[in-house]
């Protein structure tokens, strides 16, 4: 299992969003961190970003990176669909 770490912006955003959505996001992150390279629905590799992935949960997106050497699952951004890729 990979260790889950949040960048400062992602952690703040997780505290601002509605609790039920935050719980869904945290649950999906934990499932993916257990087996990051398994087939997961709504999780795809980002084009143009080395090692970047996107997780879709309703209108919310989670951008994350994997560090295989240190076994770290780094959550970089959590935001709504229209704003996350800026």
TAHU-V319564 format. One line per field, one symbol per residue. psi: psi as a letter, one per 40 degrees, with the letter a starting at -180 (. if undefined). Layout:
# TAHU-V319564
psi = ???
This chain:
# TAHU-V319564
psi = iihhihidddddddddiiddddddddddddddddgdeihhiehihihehheiihhhgbeiihhiihgddefhhhhdihiideede.
